[in-house]
């Protein structure tokens, strides 16, 4: 993984964590979701993915 991709994943994971209310102990979950969103898969809608953390 390139440094720039890791930075993008870190930034997105942080956004997801904040949207979810900054819960403790779920960092791996947010990291994996950010990786999934940024993987380039056209079937993934980042807005819909974010909703699962705010509901």
Secondary structure, DSSP 8 states (H G I E B T S, - for coil): --HHHHHHHHHHHHHHHHHTT--TT-HHHHHHHHHHHTT--TT--HHHHHHHHH-
